[in-house]
Amino acid sequence: MNKQIILKALQSELETVKAAAIGHEEHVYNPAVAKLTDKIKTWFDTNIGATHNIELGSETISIKPNDSNSYGSNIDINYRGSWRGDNGYFEVSNYRPDIKSNEDNTESVHYYTILCNIATNFSAICKKYKDSWLPAITKLNSAKSDQYSEIYKIEREIRNCEAEIATIEMEVYNQSGFECTLKPFTNYNSNYDNNECVYTKVYDEKHIKAFFGRSKWDYAYVNWFKVVSFPKAKHSKVILEWNSGASDSNKKRTIELNKTRYAEFINEVYRWQSSGAAAREESVDERVARYNKTEA
């Protein structure tokens, strides 16, 4: 099957799988996590003391005793375990809020009260965490991860397919007689019309450096080139005829590049011709539209 057809099919499949993963996260995962969080908060409120809020991580229960988002306002109960899932244990991470005689210590005292109750009931918390809460959040995260794993799998297939297509398409650059003029570089100008600044899209010549020597200054600033000779021998040099644009199109100059240097040059050329030029034009179109709207 044609690689382009395969690529389009993969891209279409990717959009479908992405929509399914996002839908699962919004309509299944998030409500289930919210329900589990409420269940855990109710348990803490009943058995430990009133908490303002509780947040769930994949391996952390973060307890906020007070209505505060300041640094150190939470108490974290973390699960620590190896990737195998054995030798796991739980630990509490906490901070030490100040208690000062010249300040209202209501929140600090409540923080320490909750921390003290967690310490007193730590064994019961660990059992509940291990037997109920951790398996529940792990199951939810696993289902979510499965959805997104399909995305990453298809994205890898797309990258591999694009690489295969690029390899096939770039073969034409390795043929004697091949000619290429670089697609134009899109830019924009600004001019005043009736005291209003108007932005317009313009096109400039695109240039890519072809390095042919050891010095960083040994390069040709190429806009158009023709492959005069592409020998089969590995260490033979590629001969290019080139010019830097319309201003010297009548000049015939040649350079010789070893195949490593030529491959580097062609990689840049291919990226620009296949996607870079279009991406640049799209960016400028968006910018011109936005600037003209802003000015208006």
PATI-449591 format. One record per residue (C-alpha): residue number from 1; x, y, z. Coordinates in nm, 3 decimals, padded with zeros to 5 digits. Last residue first. Layout:
BEGIN
<atom><nr>NUM</nr><px>X</px><py>Y</py><pz>Z</pz></atom>
...
// end
This chain:
BEGIN
<atom><nr>296</nr><px>-00.828</px><py>04.824</py><pz>01.363</pz></atom>
<atom><nr>295</nr><px>-00.468</px><py>04.792</py><pz>01.475</pz></atom>
<atom><nr>294</nr><px>-00.550</px><py>04.476</py><pz>01.665</pz></atom>
<atom><nr>293</nr><px>-00.738</px><py>04.325</py><pz>01.371</pz></atom>
<atom><nr>292</nr><px>-00.453</px><py>04.411</py><pz>01.134</pz></atom>
<atom><nr>291</nr><px>-00.203</px><py>04.260</py><pz>01.376</pz></atom>
<atom><nr>290</nr><px>-00.406</px><py>03.940</py><pz>01.422</pz></atom>
<atom><nr>289</nr><px>-00.464</px><py>03.884</py><pz>01.052</pz></atom>
<atom><nr>288</nr><px>-00.099</px><py>03.955</py><pz>00.973</pz></atom>
<atom><nr>287</nr><px>00.015</px><py>03.720</py><pz>01.250</pz></atom>
<atom><nr>286</nr><px>-00.211</px><py>03.435</py><pz>01.144</pz></atom>
<atom><nr>285</nr><px>-00.102</px><py>03.467</py><pz>00.780</pz></atom>
<atom><nr>284</nr><px>00.262</px><py>03.488</py><pz>00.894</pz></atom>
<atom><nr>283</nr><px>00.234</px><py>03.162</py><pz>01.089</pz></atom>
<atom><nr>282</nr><px>00.062</px><py>02.986</py><pz>00.799</pz></atom>
<atom><nr>281</nr><px>00.335</px><py>03.105</py><pz>00.564</pz></atom>
<atom><nr>280</nr><px>00.608</px><py>02.975</py><pz>00.797</pz></atom>
<atom><nr>279</nr><px>00.437</px><py>02.637</py><pz>00.832</pz></atom>
<atom><nr>278</nr><px>00.402</px><py>02.607</py><pz>00.455</pz></atom>
<atom><nr>277</nr><px>00.771</px><py>02.686</py><pz>00.398</pz></atom>
<atom><nr>276</nr><px>00.886</px><py>02.447</py><pz>00.670</pz></atom>
<atom><nr>275</nr><px>00.679</px><py>02.146</py><pz>00.565</pz></atom>
<atom><nr>274</nr><px>00.808</px><py>01.956</py><pz>00.260</pz></atom>
<atom><nr>273</nr><px>01.032</px><py>02.218</py><pz>00.095</pz></atom>
<atom><nr>272</nr><px>01.187</px><py>02.345</py><pz>00.418</pz></atom>
<atom><nr>271</nr><px>01.242</px><py>02.002</py><pz>00.572</pz></atom>
<atom><nr>270</nr><px>01.375</px><py>01.870</py><pz>00.240</pz></atom>
<atom><nr>269</nr><px>01.627</px><py>02.152</py><pz>00.202</pz></atom>
<atom><nr>268</nr><px>01.755</px><py>02.114</py><pz>00.557</pz></atom>
<atom><nr>267</nr><px>01.798</px><py>01.738</py><pz>00.512</pz></atom>
<atom><nr>266</nr><px>01.957</px><py>01.807</py><pz>00.173</pz></atom>
<atom><nr>265</nr><px>02.229</px><py>02.022</py><pz>00.328</pz></atom>
<atom><nr>264</nr><px>02.311</px><py>01.764</py><pz>00.594</pz></atom>
<atom><nr>263</nr><px>02.319</px><py>01.490</py><pz>00.328</pz></atom>
<atom><nr>262</nr><px>02.553</px><py>01.703</py><pz>00.115</pz></atom>
<atom><nr>261</nr><px>02.790</px><py>01.753</py><pz>00.406</pz></atom>
<atom><nr>260</nr><px>02.802</px><py>01.379</py><pz>00.468</pz></atom>
<atom><nr>259</nr><px>02.836</px><py>01.306</py><pz>00.096</pz></atom>
<atom><nr>258</nr><px>03.140</px><py>01.527</py><pz>00.051</pz></atom>
<atom><nr>257</nr><px>03.052</px><py>01.855</py><pz>-00.112</pz></atom>
<atom><nr>256</nr><px>03.191</px><py>02.006</py><pz>-00.432</pz></atom>
<atom><nr>255</nr><px>03.086</px><py>02.353</py><pz>-00.543</pz></atom>
<atom><nr>254</nr><px>02.986</px><py>02.501</py><pz>-00.875</pz></atom>
<atom><nr>253</nr><px>02.906</px><py>02.846</py><pz>-00.999</pz></atom>
<atom><nr>252</nr><px>02.714</px><py>02.954</py><pz>-01.307</pz></atom>
<atom><nr>251</nr><px>02.607</px><py>03.318</py><pz>-01.292</pz></atom>
<atom><nr>250</nr><px>02.295</px><py>03.408</py><pz>-01.486</pz></atom>
<atom><nr>249</nr><px>02.069</px><py>03.361</py><pz>-01.183</pz></atom>
<atom><nr>248</nr><px>02.271</px><py>03.622</py><pz>-00.994</pz></atom>
<atom><nr>247</nr><px>01.995</px><py>03.860</py><pz>-00.882</pz></atom>
<atom><nr>246</nr><px>01.727</px><py>03.591</py><pz>-00.910</pz></atom>
<atom><nr>245</nr><px>01.868</px><py>03.385</py><pz>-00.627</pz></atom>
<atom><nr>244</nr><px>02.181</px><py>03.259</py><pz>-00.455</pz></atom>
<atom><nr>243</nr><px>02.306</px><py>03.044</py><pz>-00.739</pz></atom>
<atom><nr>242</nr><px>02.407</px><py>02.681</py><pz>-00.772</pz></atom>
<atom><nr>241</nr><px>02.574</px><py>02.404</py><pz>-00.970</pz></atom>
<atom><nr>240</nr><px>02.643</px><py>02.112</py><pz>-00.742</pz></atom>
<atom><nr>239</nr><px>02.908</px><py>01.840</py><pz>-00.752</pz></atom>
<atom><nr>238</nr><px>02.878</px><py>01.557</py><pz>-00.499</pz></atom>
<atom><nr>237</nr><px>03.210</px><py>01.421</py><pz>-00.381</pz></atom>
<atom><nr>236</nr><px>03.333</px><py>01.063</py><pz>-00.390</pz></atom>
<atom><nr>235</nr><px>03.384</px><py>00.886</py><pz>-00.059</pz></atom>
<atom><nr>234</nr><px>03.092</px><py>00.646</py><pz>-00.083</pz></atom>
<atom><nr>233</nr><px>03.124</px><py>00.574</py><pz>-00.456</pz></atom>
<atom><nr>232</nr><px>02.791</px><py>00.607</py><pz>-00.635</pz></atom>
<atom><nr>231</nr><px>02.869</px><py>00.946</py><pz>-00.788</pz></atom>
<atom><nr>230</nr><px>02.615</px><py>01.230</py><pz>-00.769</pz></atom>
<atom><nr>229</nr><px>02.711</px><py>01.471</py><pz>-01.045</pz></atom>
<atom><nr>228</nr><px>02.570</px><py>01.800</py><pz>-01.171</pz></atom>
<atom><nr>227</nr><px>02.301</px><py>01.815</py><pz>-00.905</pz></atom>
<atom><nr>226</nr><px>02.132</px><py>02.148</py><pz>-00.974</pz></atom>
<atom><nr>225</nr><px>02.085</px><py>02.426</py><pz>-00.722</pz></atom>
<atom><nr>224</nr><px>01.869</px><py>02.727</py><pz>-00.649</pz></atom>
<atom><nr>223</nr><px>01.854</px><py>02.947</py><pz>-00.340</pz></atom>
<atom><nr>222</nr><px>02.194</px><py>02.858</py><pz>-00.195</pz></atom>
<atom><nr>221</nr><px>02.425</px><py>03.061</py><pz>00.028</pz></atom>
<atom><nr>220</nr><px>02.740</px><py>02.861</py><pz>-00.040</pz></atom>
<atom><nr>219</nr><px>02.964</px><py>02.766</py><pz>00.250</pz></atom>
<atom><nr>218</nr><px>03.323</px><py>02.769</py><pz>00.362</pz></atom>
<atom><nr>217</nr><px>03.295</px><py>03.032</py><pz>00.636</pz></atom>
<atom><nr>216</nr><px>03.273</px><py>02.775</py><pz>00.915</pz></atom>
<atom><nr>215</nr><px>03.603</px><py>02.643</py><pz>00.787</pz></atom>
<atom><nr>214</nr><px>03.643</px><py>02.279</py><pz>00.695</pz></atom>
<atom><nr>213</nr><px>03.493</px><py>02.308</py><pz>00.349</pz></atom>
<atom><nr>212</nr><px>03.172</px><py>02.247</py><pz>00.152</pz></atom>
<atom><nr>211</nr><px>02.895</px><py>02.380</py><pz>00.372</pz></atom>
<atom><nr>210</nr><px>02.566</px><py>02.433</py><pz>00.188</pz></atom>
<atom><nr>209</nr><px>02.380</px><py>02.717</py><pz>00.356</pz></atom>
<atom><nr>208</nr><px>02.009</px><py>02.751</py><pz>00.290</pz></atom>
<atom><nr>207</nr><px>01.850</px><py>03.054</py><pz>00.127</pz></atom>
<atom><nr>206</nr><px>01.485</px><py>03.153</py><pz>00.082</pz></atom>
<atom><nr>205</nr><px>01.392</px><py>03.440</py><pz>-00.145</pz></atom>
<atom><nr>204</nr><px>01.139</px><py>03.679</py><pz>-00.001</pz></atom>
<atom><nr>203</nr><px>00.761</px><py>03.677</py><pz>-00.019</pz></atom>
<atom><nr>202</nr><px>00.527</px><py>03.943</py><pz>00.115</pz></atom>
<atom><nr>201</nr><px>00.218</px><py>03.943</py><pz>00.336</pz></atom>
<atom><nr>200</nr><px>00.061</px><py>04.276</py><pz>00.423</pz></atom>
<atom><nr>199</nr><px>00.021</px><py>04.471</py><pz>00.745</pz></atom>
<atom><nr>198</nr><px>-00.171</px><py>04.796</py><pz>00.751</pz></atom>
<atom><nr>197</nr><px>-00.089</px><py>05.070</py><pz>01.001</pz></atom>
<atom><nr>196</nr><px>-00.360</px><py>05.335</py><pz>01.009</pz></atom>
<atom><nr>195</nr><px>-00.293</px><py>05.703</py><pz>00.956</pz></atom>
<atom><nr>194</nr><px>-00.491</px><py>05.699</py><pz>00.630</pz></atom>
<atom><nr>193</nr><px>-00.274</px><py>05.409</py><pz>00.507</pz></atom>
<atom><nr>192</nr><px>00.050</px><py>05.343</py><pz>00.693</pz></atom>
<atom><nr>191</nr><px>00.261</px><py>05.053</py><pz>00.580</pz></atom>
<atom><nr>190</nr><px>00.376</px><py>04.732</py><pz>00.750</pz></atom>
<atom><nr>189</nr><px>00.549</px><py>04.449</py><pz>00.571</pz></atom>
<atom><nr>188</nr><px>00.522</px><py>04.074</py><pz>00.618</pz></atom>
<atom><nr>187</nr><px>00.730</px><py>03.763</py><pz>00.558</pz></atom>
<atom><nr>186</nr><px>00.700</px><py>03.434</py><pz>00.372</pz></atom>
<atom><nr>185</nr><px>01.025</px><py>03.266</py><pz>00.262</pz></atom>
<atom><nr>184</nr><px>00.989</px><py>03.141</py><pz>-00.093</pz></atom>
<atom><nr>183</nr><px>01.015</px><py>02.773</py><pz>-00.191</pz></atom>
<atom><nr>182</nr><px>01.370</px><py>02.673</py><pz>-00.271</pz></atom>
<atom><nr>181</nr><px>01.448</px><py>02.614</py><pz>-00.635</pz></atom>
<atom><nr>180</nr><px>01.555</px><py>02.256</py><pz>-00.704</pz></atom>
<atom><nr>179</nr><px>01.715</px><py>02.075</py><pz>-00.996</pz></atom>
<atom><nr>178</nr><px>01.798</px><py>01.705</py><pz>-01.035</pz></atom>
<atom><nr>177</nr><px>02.038</px><py>01.629</py><pz>-01.319</pz></atom>
<atom><nr>176</nr><px>02.235</px><py>01.365</py><pz>-01.129</pz></atom>
<atom><nr>175</nr><px>02.019</px><py>01.184</py><pz>-00.878</pz></atom>
<atom><nr>174</nr><px>02.063</px><py>01.197</py><pz>-00.504</pz></atom>
<atom><nr>173</nr><px>01.798</px><py>01.464</py><pz>-00.448</pz></atom>
<atom><nr>172</nr><px>01.538</px><py>01.225</py><pz>-00.595</pz></atom>
<atom><nr>171</nr><px>01.614</px><py>00.983</py><pz>-00.312</pz></atom>
<atom><nr>170</nr><px>01.473</px><py>01.239</py><pz>-00.069</pz></atom>
<atom><nr>169</nr><px>01.117</px><py>01.131</py><pz>-00.140</pz></atom>
<atom><nr>168</nr><px>01.183</px><py>00.768</py><pz>-00.040</pz></atom>
<atom><nr>167</nr><px>01.369</px><py>00.859</py><pz>00.279</pz></atom>
<atom><nr>166</nr><px>01.107</px><py>01.120</py><pz>00.366</pz></atom>
<atom><nr>165</nr><px>00.828</px><py>00.866</py><pz>00.318</pz></atom>
<atom><nr>164</nr><px>01.006</px><py>00.619</py><pz>00.547</pz></atom>
<atom><nr>163</nr><px>01.058</px><py>00.890</py><pz>00.810</pz></atom>
<atom><nr>162</nr><px>00.693</px><py>00.992</py><pz>00.784</pz></atom>
<atom><nr>161</nr><px>00.590</px><py>00.628</py><pz>00.835</pz></atom>
<atom><nr>160</nr><px>00.814</px><py>00.596</py><pz>01.141</pz></atom>
<atom><nr>159</nr><px>00.679</px><py>00.920</py><pz>01.286</pz></atom>
<atom><nr>158</nr><px>00.321</px><py>00.807</py><pz>01.218</pz></atom>
<atom><nr>157</nr><px>00.384</px><py>00.469</py><pz>01.382</pz></atom>
<atom><nr>156</nr><px>00.528</px><py>00.644</py><pz>01.687</pz></atom>
<atom><nr>155</nr><px>00.222</px><py>00.872</py><pz>01.701</pz></atom>
<atom><nr>154</nr><px>-00.002</px><py>00.563</py><pz>01.678</pz></atom>
<atom><nr>153</nr><px>00.164</px><py>00.407</py><pz>01.983</pz></atom>
<atom><nr>152</nr><px>00.162</px><py>00.736</py><pz>02.176</pz></atom>
<atom><nr>151</nr><px>-00.211</px><py>00.773</py><pz>02.117</pz></atom>
<atom><nr>150</nr><px>-00.281</px><py>00.412</py><pz>02.215</pz></atom>
<atom><nr>149</nr><px>-00.087</px><py>00.472</py><pz>02.536</pz></atom>
<atom><nr>148</nr><px>-00.326</px><py>00.760</py><pz>02.607</pz></atom>
<atom><nr>147</nr><px>-00.626</px><py>00.532</py><pz>02.650</pz></atom>
<atom><nr>146</nr><px>-00.430</px><py>00.270</py><pz>02.843</pz></atom>
<atom><nr>145</nr><px>-00.303</px><py>00.543</py><pz>03.077</pz></atom>
<atom><nr>144</nr><px>-00.660</px><py>00.643</py><pz>03.162</pz></atom>
<atom><nr>143</nr><px>-00.751</px><py>00.284</py><pz>03.246</pz></atom>
<atom><nr>142</nr><px>-00.434</px><py>00.249</py><pz>03.453</pz></atom>
<atom><nr>141</nr><px>-00.500</px><py>00.574</py><pz>03.634</pz></atom>
<atom><nr>140</nr><px>-00.848</px><py>00.458</py><pz>03.737</pz></atom>
<atom><nr>139</nr><px>-00.720</px><py>00.118</py><pz>03.851</pz></atom>
<atom><nr>138</nr><px>-00.433</px><py>00.277</py><pz>04.045</pz></atom>
<atom><nr>137</nr><px>-00.676</px><py>00.520</py><pz>04.210</pz></atom>
<atom><nr>136</nr><px>-00.892</px><py>00.232</py><pz>04.330</pz></atom>
<atom><nr>135</nr><px>-00.604</px><py>00.004</py><pz>04.431</pz></atom>
<atom><nr>134</nr><px>-00.451</px><py>00.290</py><pz>04.636</pz></atom>
<atom><nr>133</nr><px>-00.776</px><py>00.382</py><pz>04.812</pz></atom>
<atom><nr>132</nr><px>-00.896</px><py>00.043</py><pz>04.929</pz></atom>
<atom><nr>131</nr><px>-00.653</px><py>-00.209</py><pz>05.077</pz></atom>
<atom><nr>130</nr><px>-00.334</px><py>-00.003</py><pz>05.093</pz></atom>
<atom><nr>129</nr><px>-00.485</px><py>00.334</py><pz>05.185</pz></atom>
<atom><nr>128</nr><px>-00.727</px><py>00.181</py><pz>05.434</pz></atom>
<atom><nr>127</nr><px>-00.446</px><py>-00.019</py><pz>05.595</pz></atom>
<atom><nr>126</nr><px>-00.215</px><py>00.284</py><pz>05.597</pz></atom>
<atom><nr>125</nr><px>-00.485</px><py>00.503</py><pz>05.753</pz></atom>
<atom><nr>124</nr><px>-00.555</px><py>00.247</py><pz>06.026</pz></atom>
<atom><nr>123</nr><px>-00.184</px><py>00.226</py><pz>06.108</pz></atom>
<atom><nr>122</nr><px>-00.149</px><py>00.606</py><pz>06.107</pz></atom>
<atom><nr>121</nr><px>-00.432</px><py>00.668</py><pz>06.351</pz></atom>
<atom><nr>120</nr><px>-00.226</px><py>00.850</py><pz>06.615</pz></atom>
<atom><nr>119</nr><px>00.000</px><py>01.008</py><pz>06.354</pz></atom>
<atom><nr>118</nr><px>-00.298</px><py>01.126</py><pz>06.148</pz></atom>
<atom><nr>117</nr><px>-00.462</px><py>01.261</py><pz>06.464</pz></atom>
<atom><nr>116</nr><px>-00.145</px><py>01.456</py><pz>06.550</pz></atom>
<atom><nr>115</nr><px>-00.129</px><py>01.600</py><pz>06.197</pz></atom>
<atom><nr>114</nr><px>-00.496</px><py>01.701</py><pz>06.215</pz></atom>
<atom><nr>113</nr><px>-00.435</px><py>01.873</py><pz>06.548</pz></atom>
<atom><nr>112</nr><px>-00.115</px><py>02.030</py><pz>06.420</pz></atom>
<atom><nr>111</nr><px>-00.300</px><py>02.191</py><pz>06.129</pz></atom>
<atom><nr>110</nr><px>-00.585</px><py>02.298</py><pz>06.358</pz></atom>
<atom><nr>109</nr><px>-00.334</px><py>02.471</py><pz>06.586</pz></atom>
<atom><nr>108</nr><px>-00.175</px><py>02.647</py><pz>06.288</pz></atom>
<atom><nr>107</nr><px>-00.515</px><py>02.760</py><pz>06.159</pz></atom>
<atom><nr>106</nr><px>-00.631</px><py>02.902</py><pz>06.491</pz></atom>
<atom><nr>105</nr><px>-00.298</px><py>03.062</py><pz>06.579</pz></atom>
<atom><nr>104</nr><px>-00.411</px><py>03.426</py><pz>06.575</pz></atom>
<atom><nr>103</nr><px>-00.091</px><py>03.621</py><pz>06.629</pz></atom>
<atom><nr>102</nr><px>00.107</px><py>03.779</py><pz>06.916</pz></atom>
<atom><nr>101</nr><px>00.176</px><py>03.451</py><pz>07.094</pz></atom>
<atom><nr>100</nr><px>00.321</px><py>03.293</py><pz>06.783</pz></atom>
<atom><nr>99</nr><px>00.266</px><py>02.943</py><pz>06.644</pz></atom>
<atom><nr>98</nr><px>00.454</px><py>02.892</py><pz>06.319</pz></atom>
<atom><nr>97</nr><px>00.357</px><py>02.627</py><pz>06.066</pz></atom>
<atom><nr>96</nr><px>00.582</px><py>02.321</py><pz>06.065</pz></atom>
<atom><nr>95</nr><px>00.552</px><py>02.124</py><pz>05.744</pz></atom>
<atom><nr>94</nr><px>00.444</px><py>01.772</py><pz>05.666</pz></atom>
<atom><nr>93</nr><px>00.537</px><py>01.461</py><pz>05.474</pz></atom>
<atom><nr>92</nr><px>00.383</px><py>01.137</py><pz>05.598</pz></atom>
<atom><nr>91</nr><px>00.511</px><py>00.799</py><pz>05.488</pz></atom>
<atom><nr>90</nr><px>00.365</px><py>00.482</py><pz>05.344</pz></atom>
<atom><nr>89</nr><px>00.533</px><py>00.154</py><pz>05.248</pz></atom>
<atom><nr>88</nr><px>00.592</px><py>-00.069</py><pz>04.949</pz></atom>
<atom><nr>87</nr><px>00.836</px><py>-00.358</py><pz>04.961</pz></atom>
<atom><nr>86</nr><px>00.690</px><py>-00.494</py><pz>04.635</pz></atom>
<atom><nr>85</nr><px>00.513</px><py>-00.311</py><pz>04.352</pz></atom>
<atom><nr>84</nr><px>00.765</px><py>-00.411</py><pz>04.088</pz></atom>
<atom><nr>83</nr><px>00.833</px><py>-00.045</py><pz>04.010</pz></atom>
<atom><nr>82</nr><px>00.946</px><py>-00.008</py><pz>04.370</pz></atom>
<atom><nr>81</nr><px>00.725</px><py>00.142</py><pz>04.637</pz></atom>
<atom><nr>80</nr><px>00.666</px><py>00.459</py><pz>04.837</pz></atom>
<atom><nr>79</nr><px>00.309</px><py>00.566</py><pz>04.896</pz></atom>
<atom><nr>78</nr><px>00.283</px><py>00.921</py><pz>05.016</pz></atom>
<atom><nr>77</nr><px>00.062</px><py>01.085</py><pz>05.277</pz></atom>
<atom><nr>76</nr><px>00.094</px><py>01.458</py><pz>05.231</pz></atom>
<atom><nr>75</nr><px>-00.003</px><py>01.727</py><pz>05.481</pz></atom>
<atom><nr>74</nr><px>-00.080</px><py>02.065</py><pz>05.326</pz></atom>
<atom><nr>73</nr><px>-00.038</px><py>02.433</py><pz>05.416</pz></atom>
<atom><nr>72</nr><px>00.337</px><py>02.435</py><pz>05.356</pz></atom>
<atom><nr>71</nr><px>00.331</px><py>02.704</py><pz>05.088</pz></atom>
<atom><nr>70</nr><px>00.014</px><py>02.912</py><pz>05.097</pz></atom>
<atom><nr>69</nr><px>-00.305</px><py>02.781</py><pz>04.940</pz></atom>
<atom><nr>68</nr><px>-00.513</px><py>02.818</py><pz>05.253</pz></atom>
<atom><nr>67</nr><px>-00.859</px><py>02.709</py><pz>05.362</pz></atom>
<atom><nr>66</nr><px>-00.731</px><py>02.483</py><pz>05.637</pz></atom>
<atom><nr>65</nr><px>-00.654</px><py>02.113</py><pz>05.697</pz></atom>
<atom><nr>64</nr><px>-00.534</px><py>02.061</py><pz>05.341</pz></atom>
<atom><nr>63</nr><px>-00.464</px><py>01.692</py><pz>05.290</pz></atom>
<atom><nr>62</nr><px>-00.261</px><py>01.563</py><pz>04.994</pz></atom>
<atom><nr>61</nr><px>-00.310</px><py>01.193</py><pz>04.927</pz></atom>
<atom><nr>60</nr><px>-00.020</px><py>01.076</py><pz>04.715</pz></atom>
<atom><nr>59</nr><px>00.062</px><py>00.784</py><pz>04.486</pz></atom>
<atom><nr>58</nr><px>-00.121</px><py>00.873</py><pz>04.163</pz></atom>
<atom><nr>57</nr><px>-00.222</px><py>01.206</py><pz>04.309</pz></atom>
<atom><nr>56</nr><px>-00.539</px><py>01.279</py><pz>04.500</pz></atom>
<atom><nr>55</nr><px>-00.636</px><py>01.613</py><pz>04.652</pz></atom>
<atom><nr>54</nr><px>-00.814</px><py>01.667</py><pz>04.983</pz></atom>
<atom><nr>53</nr><px>-00.983</px><py>01.985</py><pz>05.103</pz></atom>
<atom><nr>52</nr><px>-01.084</px><py>02.183</py><pz>05.408</pz></atom>
<atom><nr>51</nr><px>-01.035</px><py>01.900</py><pz>05.653</pz></atom>
<atom><nr>50</nr><px>-01.244</px><py>01.828</py><pz>05.964</pz></atom>
<atom><nr>49</nr><px>-01.092</px><py>01.563</py><pz>06.186</pz></atom>
<atom><nr>48</nr><px>-00.933</px><py>01.219</py><pz>06.172</pz></atom>
<atom><nr>47</nr><px>-01.211</px><py>00.958</py><pz>06.165</pz></atom>
<atom><nr>46</nr><px>-01.517</px><py>01.136</py><pz>06.026</pz></atom>
<atom><nr>45</nr><px>-01.349</px><py>01.415</py><pz>05.828</pz></atom>
<atom><nr>44</nr><px>-01.083</px><py>01.169</py><pz>05.710</pz></atom>
<atom><nr>43</nr><px>-01.343</px><py>00.918</py><pz>05.589</pz></atom>
<atom><nr>42</nr><px>-01.551</px><py>01.190</py><pz>05.422</pz></atom>
<atom><nr>41</nr><px>-01.240</px><py>01.320</py><pz>05.247</pz></atom>
<atom><nr>40</nr><px>-01.166</px><py>00.970</py><pz>05.114</pz></atom>
<atom><nr>39</nr><px>-01.518</px><py>00.933</py><pz>04.970</pz></atom>
<atom><nr>38</nr><px>-01.508</px><py>01.283</py><pz>04.821</pz></atom>
<atom><nr>37</nr><px>-01.175</px><py>01.201</py><pz>04.655</pz></atom>
<atom><nr>36</nr><px>-01.319</px><py>00.875</py><pz>04.517</pz></atom>
<atom><nr>35</nr><px>-01.613</px><py>01.063</py><pz>04.364</pz></atom>
<atom><nr>34</nr><px>-01.385</px><py>01.332</py><pz>04.218</pz></atom>
<atom><nr>33</nr><px>-01.155</px><py>01.061</py><pz>04.075</pz></atom>
<atom><nr>32</nr><px>-01.455</px><py>00.888</py><pz>03.916</pz></atom>
<atom><nr>31</nr><px>-01.586</px><py>01.216</py><pz>03.771</pz></atom>
<atom><nr>30</nr><px>-01.240</px><py>01.294</py><pz>03.624</pz></atom>
<atom><nr>29</nr><px>-01.185</px><py>00.947</py><pz>03.476</pz></atom>
<atom><nr>28</nr><px>-01.519</px><py>00.885</py><pz>03.308</pz></atom>
<atom><nr>27</nr><px>-01.654</px><py>01.194</py><pz>03.129</pz></atom>
<atom><nr>26</nr><px>-01.350</px><py>01.420</py><pz>03.092</pz></atom>
<atom><nr>25</nr><px>-01.073</px><py>01.158</py><pz>03.082</pz></atom>
<atom><nr>24</nr><px>-01.274</px><py>00.917</py><pz>02.868</pz></atom>
<atom><nr>23</nr><px>-01.368</px><py>01.196</py><pz>02.626</pz></atom>
<atom><nr>22</nr><px>-01.005</px><py>01.306</py><pz>02.599</pz></atom>
<atom><nr>21</nr><px>-00.897</px><py>00.948</py><pz>02.527</pz></atom>
<atom><nr>20</nr><px>-01.177</px><py>00.895</py><pz>02.271</pz></atom>
<atom><nr>19</nr><px>-01.100</px><py>01.222</py><pz>02.093</pz></atom>
<atom><nr>18</nr><px>-00.731</px><py>01.131</py><pz>02.081</pz></atom>
<atom><nr>17</nr><px>-00.815</px><py>00.785</py><pz>01.941</pz></atom>
<atom><nr>16</nr><px>-01.027</px><py>00.936</py><pz>01.663</pz></atom>
<atom><nr>15</nr><px>-00.765</px><py>01.200</py><pz>01.577</pz></atom>
<atom><nr>14</nr><px>-00.494</px><py>00.933</py><pz>01.571</pz></atom>
<atom><nr>13</nr><px>-00.698</px><py>00.708</py><pz>01.342</pz></atom>
<atom><nr>12</nr><px>-00.720</px><py>00.989</py><pz>01.088</pz></atom>
<atom><nr>11</nr><px>-00.345</px><py>01.045</py><pz>01.109</pz></atom>
<atom><nr>10</nr><px>-00.285</px><py>00.670</py><pz>01.073</pz></atom>
<atom><nr>9</nr><px>-00.509</px><py>00.651</py><pz>00.765</pz></atom>
<atom><nr>8</nr><px>-00.336</px><py>00.955</py><pz>00.613</pz></atom>
<atom><nr>7</nr><px>00.003</px><py>00.794</py><pz>00.673</pz></atom>
<atom><nr>6</nr><px>-00.104</px><py>00.461</py><pz>00.521</pz></atom>
<atom><nr>5</nr><px>-00.231</px><py>00.641</py><pz>00.210</pz></atom>
<atom><nr>4</nr><px>00.097</px><py>00.834</py><pz>00.186</pz></atom>
<atom><nr>3</nr><px>00.293</px><py>00.508</py><pz>00.221</pz></atom>
<atom><nr>2</nr><px>00.117</px><py>00.354</py><pz>-00.079</pz></atom>
<atom><nr>1</nr><px>00.000</px><py>00.000</py><pz>00.000</pz></atom>
// end
